Structures are given as structure tokens and as C-alpha cells.
Amino acid sequence: MASSLNLFFFSFLSTLIISNSQISDSLNGVVFSVVKDLPTGQYLAQIHLGDSPEPVKLVVDLAGSILWFDCSSRHISSSRNLISGSSSGCLKAKVGNDRVSSSSSRGDHQNTDCELLVRNGAVGITARGELNSDVMSFGSVTSPGTVDLLFACTPPWLLRGLASGAQGVMGLGRAQISLPSQLAAETNDRRRLTVFLSPLNGVVSTSSVEEVFGVAASRSLVYTPLLTGSSGNYVINVKSIRVNGHKLSVEGPLAAELSTVVPYTMLESSIYAVFAEAYAKAASEATSVAPVAPFGLCFTSDVEFPAVDLALQSEMVRWRIQGKNLMVDVGGAVRCLGIVDGGSSRVNPIVMGGLQLEGLILDFDLGNSMMGFGQRTRSDSASL
């Protein structure tokens, strides 16, 4: 029965998503299919823009402020329009972004282009891009739809470090010109984002959790506040960290950013040192071996490894990391702890990586600045 439910869930996604982006008759938002690129640990989605028959393949970035791609890479659309520096679209891009400017390459100061600094969060590089607009197509077979979408055209070298075949990034952050914000503005719906990451059948949607996964899944989520003033990122507070139930001697609260372009959770070096020592001690029954980069702790024993708990706004609200969300099989019967040293110069002391987000339903309720999280169960599939 369980396998038939899973099959039904995957079949539903296949029929729901035409060319990997679609809205169903019963949903109020857009649903994008997401798959994992194993070599990079990044997550990929596709959209259709303009009159080009080719979809645009994008890396999903929770912190991204805008959708951007290399407009010269296999995607030619006659309906694409360059945005003027004096337009409302450019003004919208400037909200919360002091790196937007107007420039003219034609010597015509009455007809300037809207330029903005675009960031590749996977490798931390930036480039100037030009703001454009085009029509994004979505919809079910019986109810197709379109929406005018702002995005940035960027130079090809900004693709460095992205998954093979990716043409750019789908920015899902809290900025005014991120994809969720633009879609919410078009539909006058409350800004929200539903995310479910999985190696094969992930989902990114501007619909509610209840609409995508059902009432039971929605009611099972636990909520924690999103921090404000976090430069468009999704950041939560971590009050304390526990390994195998034992609280670490690190001073909190600690700001934890959620990321889909970082494959494994990263801790600031001083926190990681305390954490790694505690974890090695808690996993003393396992046989420790030489670490395999980028990991700091690796083992060969096939034992049940200790869980890691993050206490959020209180010690009663915890995010547990265990099993496949914690240990990485690197081959040769070696398993490594999927939490790594993130260095000493981090904006946020914790960055939650994609591996730790997999299998969780995440509800970003931007109107109320809250984030819900909970494991997806087989029964959630039945609601689809």
C-alpha cells in the first residue's frame, strides 16, 4: 500500500507539471518540479519564458534576490524586453538593493538601461546584469496562464560552479523581485513559498502546504520566526545545539541561514571545533578513519550514529538531524558527518545545507515572517 501511495505521488507530479512548471486547477500558485544534481548537490528547476521552445534550466537558490540567467545560452525569445532605468520595474529592483544603477550604452540619457549587481551564491561571485522582462508560461492543460516576469541577463562566466547544463539561478529570497514576490504581486496573494527537496522528486511552489501536500501535512508543521533584516535570506535563530542529547557549550542564539546552494551544513570554525569534539566523543562506538574532504569526521562502522538537535526559539522546539540527513556515504564503506567547518569569516555562524533540508516540508510564510517545518510522511502523498 505504501509503495502504491508513493507511485501515486510521483505520477501526480508528472501529470501536474507540464515541461516542469505548472499550476493545477485546484492550486492558487505555481508548482515547479525540482531534481538534485548529484555532483554539486544543487537543485534544478525549469521555466518557460517567451516564445522560445527551450526551457530555461535553473539552480534553485533560497537566498537569491532575482531570477537570472545567461540569455545567450540556447534561449532566444523575440518577446524579451530590456527594462529602462526609469521604469517601475527598475524602481522595484532598487528596493532593498543599493547595487542597482541606470546606465546608457547608446549615449541617450533619456533611454537608459537598468543594471544591477547579480550574485552567484554557489561560489560567491558577482557580475553586472541587465534587467529584462518576458512572459512566463504556466498552467494546466485546461487552464493555461502567463505572467510578466522580471529577470536579469548575465555574462556566461557567472555560471561558474553551477550544475552542468544550468543556465542561471532561480532566486527565491525575500527581495521584491524574487520569483515568489513577483508571482504574489501578480495574483494579489499572500507571499509564501513551499519547498520540498528530494534527490528525484522535489517541489518548489508558491501555493500553500495544504494545497500541495494536504491538510494533515499542513497541520503537522512546527513554526519558528524568520529573522528580519537578513538581506533577503531566510534566517532563523538557534538557541542551542545538542549532540546525542547533550547540550554544547556554545553561546546562543546563533543565526542559521537556510541554503539550497550549499550541499552540507556549515558551522563557523569556533563552533565547529566544539561540535566536532562532542560528536567524535558521542560516536565513540564507531571506528574513526582519516577524513575525506570536505568532511572533518569520517567512520567505517555500521552503527546508529548520534542525532543532532537544534533548539530554536525555545528548548521545546527542536529540529532533529539524523540518519540520511546527517551521514554521507563516500564509498569504500566510509560514512562521513555531513556537517562541516565553514571557516571563521561567515555572515551567519550556521548555514543549513541542502542535505539537512531534504525530506522536510518547508513553509515560508512571508506575510507573517514565520517558517514551518516537518517531515513528509507517506500519508501526505495520499492527499494529492
C-alpha positions as CSV (number, residue, x, y, z in Angstrom):
1,M,0.0,0.0,0.0
2,A,2.9,2.4,0.9
3,S,4.6,1.8,-2.4
4,S,1.4,2.4,-4.3
5,L,1.0,5.7,-2.5
6,N,4.5,6.8,-3.4
7,L,3.8,5.8,-7.0
8,F,0.6,7.8,-7.0
9,F,2.6,10.8,-5.6
10,F,5.2,10.7,-8.3
11,S,2.6,10.1,-11.0
12,F,0.7,13.1,-9.7
13,L,3.8,15.3,-10.0
14,S,4.5,14.0,-13.5
15,T,1.0,14.9,-14.7
16,L,0.8,18.1,-12.6
17,I,3.9,19.7,-14.1
18,I,4.0,20.3,-17.8
19,S,7.5,21.0,-19.0
20,N,8.5,21.1,-15.3
21,S,6.4,24.2,-14.4
22,Q,2.7,24.4,-13.9
23,I,-0.3,25.3,-11.9
24,S,-3.2,22.9,-11.3
25,D,-6.8,23.8,-11.4
26,S,-7.1,23.4,-7.7
27,L,-3.9,25.4,-6.7
28,N,-3.5,29.2,-6.3
29,G,0.2,29.3,-7.1
30,V,2.8,27.8,-9.4
31,V,4.4,24.4,-8.8
32,F,8.0,23.7,-10.1
33,S,9.5,20.2,-10.2
34,V,12.9,20.0,-8.6
35,V,15.6,17.4,-9.1
36,K,19.1,17.1,-7.5
37,D,22.3,17.4,-9.3
38,L,24.4,14.8,-7.5
39,P,27.9,16.0,-8.4
40,T,27.3,19.5,-7.0
41,G,24.5,18.8,-4.5
42,Q,22.5,21.6,-6.1
43,Y,18.8,21.5,-7.0
44,L,17.4,22.2,-10.5
45,A,14.1,23.5,-11.9
46,Q,12.9,24.7,-15.3
47,I,10.8,27.5,-16.5
48,H,9.4,28.5,-19.9
49,L,9.9,32.1,-21.0
50,G,8.6,33.9,-24.0
51,D,8.2,32.2,-27.4
52,S,11.3,30.1,-27.1
53,P,10.6,26.3,-27.3
54,E,13.5,25.6,-25.0
55,P,13.0,25.7,-21.2
56,V,15.5,27.6,-19.0
57,K,17.3,25.3,-16.6
58,L,18.0,27.0,-13.3
59,V,19.7,26.3,-10.0
60,V,17.3,26.8,-7.1
61,D,18.7,29.4,-4.6
62,L,16.6,30.1,-1.5
63,A,18.7,33.3,-0.8
64,G,18.6,34.5,-4.4
65,S,17.2,38.0,-4.9
66,I,16.2,37.6,-8.5
67,L,15.9,35.1,-11.3
68,W,18.9,35.4,-13.6
69,F,20.5,33.5,-16.5
70,D,22.8,33.7,-19.4
71,C,20.4,34.9,-22.1
72,S,22.7,33.9,-24.9
73,S,22.7,30.2,-23.9
74,R,20.3,28.3,-26.1
75,H,17.4,30.6,-25.2
76,I,16.2,33.1,-27.8
77,S,12.9,34.9,-27.3
78,S,11.5,37.6,-29.5
79,S,9.2,38.8,-26.7
80,R,12.1,39.6,-24.3
81,N,12.2,43.3,-23.4
82,L,15.1,45.3,-21.9
83,I,13.9,47.3,-18.9
84,S,14.5,51.1,-18.8
85,G,16.3,52.6,-15.9
86,S,13.4,55.0,-15.3
87,S,10.7,52.3,-15.3
88,S,8.7,51.0,-12.4
89,G,10.4,47.6,-12.9
90,C,13.8,49.2,-12.2
91,L,12.4,51.1,-9.2
92,K,11.1,47.8,-7.8
93,A,14.6,46.2,-8.3
94,K,16.1,49.0,-6.3
95,V,14.0,48.3,-3.2
96,G,16.4,47.0,-0.6
97,N,19.2,46.8,-3.3
98,D,21.7,49.7,-3.5
99,R,23.6,47.9,-6.2
100,V,21.1,48.8,-8.9
101,S,22.0,51.6,-11.3
102,S,20.9,53.1,-14.6
103,S,23.4,53.2,-17.5
104,S,23.3,54.1,-21.2
105,S,25.5,52.4,-23.8
106,R,23.8,54.4,-26.6
107,G,24.6,57.9,-25.4
108,D,20.9,58.6,-24.9
109,H,20.3,59.7,-21.3
110,Q,16.5,59.6,-21.9
111,N,16.6,55.8,-22.6
112,T,19.0,54.2,-20.1
113,D,19.1,50.5,-19.2
114,C,18.6,49.1,-15.7
115,E,21.7,47.4,-14.4
116,L,22.1,45.5,-11.2
117,L,24.8,43.5,-9.5
118,V,23.8,39.8,-9.6
119,R,25.3,37.2,-7.2
120,N,26.2,33.6,-7.8
121,G,25.7,32.3,-4.3
122,A,27.2,28.9,-5.0
123,V,30.7,30.3,-5.4
124,G,30.3,33.9,-4.1
125,I,31.0,35.8,-7.3
126,T,29.1,38.8,-8.7
127,A,28.6,40.4,-12.1
128,R,26.6,43.2,-13.6
129,G,23.4,42.1,-15.3
130,E,20.7,43.9,-17.3
131,L,17.1,43.8,-16.1
132,N,14.7,42.3,-18.7
133,S,11.2,41.1,-18.8
134,D,9.4,38.3,-20.7
135,V,6.3,36.2,-20.3
136,M,6.5,33.1,-18.2
137,S,4.0,30.4,-19.2
138,F,2.4,28.0,-16.8
139,G,-0.9,26.3,-16.2
140,S,-2.8,23.0,-16.5
141,V,-3.9,21.6,-19.9
142,T,-7.4,23.1,-19.3
143,S,-6.2,26.3,-17.6
144,P,-3.0,27.8,-19.1
145,G,-1.7,31.1,-17.8
146,T,1.1,33.6,-18.2
147,V,2.7,36.3,-16.1
148,D,5.2,39.0,-16.9
149,L,8.4,38.3,-15.2
150,L,11.4,40.4,-14.4
151,F,14.9,38.8,-14.6
152,A,18.5,39.6,-15.2
153,C,20.6,38.7,-18.2
154,T,24.1,38.0,-17.1
155,P,27.5,37.2,-18.7
156,P,28.3,33.5,-19.3
157,W,31.2,33.4,-16.8
158,L,28.8,34.0,-13.9
159,L,27.6,30.3,-14.4
160,R,30.9,29.1,-12.8
161,G,30.3,26.5,-10.1
162,L,26.7,25.8,-11.1
163,A,25.4,22.3,-12.1
164,S,26.2,21.1,-15.5
165,G,23.6,22.4,-18.0
166,A,22.3,25.1,-15.7
167,Q,21.8,28.4,-17.4
168,G,21.3,30.5,-14.3
169,V,19.6,30.8,-10.9
170,M,16.0,30.8,-9.7
171,G,16.1,33.4,-6.9
172,L,13.6,32.5,-4.2
173,G,14.6,35.0,-1.5
174,R,12.6,37.8,0.2
175,A,13.5,40.6,-2.2
176,Q,10.8,42.5,-4.1
177,I,12.0,41.0,-7.4
178,S,12.5,37.4,-6.3
179,L,10.2,34.8,-8.1
180,P,7.8,34.3,-5.1
181,S,7.4,38.1,-4.6
182,Q,6.7,38.7,-8.2
183,L,4.2,35.9,-8.5
184,A,2.4,37.0,-5.3
185,A,2.2,40.6,-6.6
186,E,0.6,39.4,-9.9
187,T,-2.0,37.3,-8.1
188,N,-2.5,39.6,-5.0
189,D,-2.0,36.5,-2.8
190,R,-0.1,36.5,0.4
191,R,3.6,35.9,-0.2
192,R,4.6,32.4,0.7
193,L,6.8,29.6,-0.5
194,T,6.5,25.8,-0.1
195,V,9.7,23.8,-0.5
196,F,10.3,20.1,-0.5
197,L,13.8,18.9,-1.5
198,S,14.5,15.4,-2.7
199,P,17.1,13.7,-5.0
200,L,14.4,12.9,-7.6
201,N,11.0,14.4,-6.8
202,G,11.3,17.8,-5.1
203,V,8.9,20.6,-5.3
204,V,9.1,24.4,-5.1
205,S,5.7,26.1,-5.1
206,T,4.1,29.5,-4.4
207,S,1.0,27.5,-3.2
208,S,0.4,26.7,0.4
209,V,1.5,23.5,2.0
210,E,-2.2,22.5,2.5
211,E,-2.8,22.8,-1.3
212,V,0.3,20.9,-2.3
213,F,0.6,18.2,0.4
214,G,-2.8,18.3,2.1
215,V,-4.4,19.3,5.4
216,A,-2.7,16.7,7.5
217,A,0.8,17.8,6.3
218,S,0.0,21.4,6.9
219,R,-1.2,20.8,10.5
220,S,1.8,18.7,11.4
221,L,4.3,21.6,10.8
222,V,6.1,23.3,13.6
223,Y,6.7,27.0,13.2
224,T,9.6,29.3,14.1
225,P,10.1,33.0,13.4
226,L,12.1,34.2,10.5
227,L,14.6,36.9,11.4
228,T,14.0,40.3,9.8
229,G,16.8,42.5,8.3
230,S,18.6,39.4,7.0
231,S,19.3,40.8,3.5
232,G,16.7,38.8,1.8
233,N,17.9,35.4,3.2
234,Y,15.8,33.0,5.2
235,V,17.4,33.0,8.6
236,I,16.2,31.5,11.9
237,N,17.6,31.6,15.4
238,V,19.2,28.5,17.0
239,K,19.1,28.8,20.8
240,S,21.3,25.7,21.4
241,I,22.9,22.7,19.8
242,R,22.8,19.2,21.2
243,V,24.7,16.1,20.2
244,N,23.1,12.8,21.4
245,G,21.1,14.8,23.9
246,H,24.0,16.7,25.4
247,K,24.0,20.5,25.1
248,L,27.1,22.0,23.6
249,S,28.9,24.9,25.4
250,V,28.4,27.4,22.7
251,E,26.8,30.8,23.3
252,G,23.5,31.4,21.6
253,P,21.3,32.4,20.0
254,L,23.0,31.7,16.7
255,A,21.7,32.9,13.3
256,A,21.2,30.0,10.9
257,E,20.7,30.7,7.2
258,L,18.9,28.1,5.0
259,S,20.6,27.4,1.8
260,T,20.0,25.3,-1.3
261,V,23.3,26.1,-3.0
262,V,25.4,24.8,-0.1
263,P,25.3,21.0,-0.1
264,Y,26.2,20.4,3.6
265,T,25.6,22.4,6.8
266,M,28.5,24.7,7.7
267,L,29.4,25.9,11.2
268,E,31.7,28.8,12.0
269,S,35.1,27.4,12.9
270,S,35.0,28.0,16.7
271,I,31.5,26.4,16.9
272,Y,32.6,23.5,14.6
273,A,35.6,22.8,16.9
274,V,33.3,22.3,19.9
275,F,30.8,20.4,17.8
276,A,33.3,18.0,16.2
277,E,34.9,17.2,19.6
278,A,31.5,16.4,21.1
279,Y,30.4,14.4,18.1
280,A,33.6,12.3,18.0
281,K,33.1,11.5,21.7
282,A,29.4,10.6,21.2
283,A,30.2,8.4,18.3
284,S,33.0,6.5,20.2
285,E,31.5,3.2,19.3
286,A,32.2,3.8,15.6
287,T,35.7,3.4,14.1
288,S,37.1,6.7,13.1
289,V,39.1,7.0,9.9
290,A,41.0,9.7,8.0
291,P,38.6,12.4,6.9
292,V,37.6,12.7,3.3
293,A,37.3,16.3,2.0
294,P,35.2,18.4,2.6
295,F,34.3,16.4,5.7
296,G,36.0,16.6,9.1
297,L,34.8,13.4,10.7
298,C,34.5,10.0,8.9
299,F,33.8,6.5,10.2
300,T,33.7,2.9,8.9
301,S,31.4,1.3,11.4
302,D,27.8,0.4,10.5
303,V,26.3,1.7,13.7
304,E,23.5,4.0,14.6
305,F,25.1,7.4,14.7
306,P,24.1,10.0,17.3
307,A,21.5,12.6,16.3
308,V,22.0,16.3,16.3
309,D,19.3,18.6,17.7
310,L,18.9,22.3,17.1
311,A,16.7,24.1,19.7
312,L,15.1,27.1,18.0
313,Q,13.0,29.8,19.7
314,S,12.9,27.6,22.9
315,E,14.2,24.3,24.1
316,M,10.8,22.8,23.4
317,V,11.0,23.5,19.6
318,R,13.7,21.3,18.1
319,W,15.0,20.5,14.6
320,R,16.4,16.9,14.7
321,I,19.1,15.9,12.2
322,Q,19.7,12.2,11.9
323,G,20.1,9.3,9.6
324,K,20.5,10.1,5.9
325,N,20.2,13.8,6.7
326,L,23.3,13.6,8.8
327,M,25.7,10.9,7.4
328,V,27.2,10.9,3.8
329,D,28.3,7.6,2.2
330,V,31.6,8.5,0.4
331,G,32.3,4.9,-0.8
332,G,34.6,2.2,0.5
333,A,32.2,1.6,3.4
334,V,33.2,5.0,4.8
335,R,30.5,7.4,6.1
336,C,31.2,11.0,6.9
337,L,29.4,13.5,9.1
338,G,27.6,15.9,6.7
339,I,28.3,19.0,8.9
340,V,31.5,20.8,8.0
341,D,33.8,23.6,9.1
342,G,32.6,26.8,7.4
343,G,35.5,29.0,8.2
344,S,35.9,32.0,10.5
345,S,34.5,34.8,8.4
346,R,30.9,34.0,8.0
347,V,28.0,36.4,8.0
348,N,25.8,33.8,9.8
349,P,27.5,31.3,12.1
350,I,25.3,28.5,10.8
351,V,24.3,27.7,7.2
352,M,21.9,24.8,6.9
353,G,22.8,22.9,3.7
354,G,20.7,21.1,1.2
355,L,21.3,17.6,2.7
356,Q,19.9,18.7,6.0
357,L,16.8,20.2,4.3
358,E,16.0,17.0,2.3
359,G,12.8,15.2,3.2
360,L,11.4,18.2,5.1
361,I,8.3,20.2,4.0
362,L,9.3,23.9,4.5
363,D,6.6,26.6,4.6
364,F,7.9,30.1,4.3
365,D,5.0,32.3,5.4
366,L,6.5,35.7,4.4
367,G,3.4,37.7,5.3
368,N,3.8,36.6,9.0
369,S,7.6,36.1,8.9
370,M,7.4,32.5,10.0
371,M,8.8,29.3,8.8
372,G,7.1,25.9,9.3
373,F,9.0,22.6,9.0
374,G,8.2,18.9,9.3
375,Q,8.9,15.5,7.8
376,R,6.8,14.5,4.8
377,T,5.1,11.1,5.5
378,R,3.6,8.6,3.1
379,S,0.2,9.7,4.2
380,D,0.9,13.2,2.8
381,S,1.1,11.6,-0.6
382,A,-2.5,10.3,-0.3
383,S,-3.8,13.9,-0.2
384,L,-2.5,14.6,-3.7
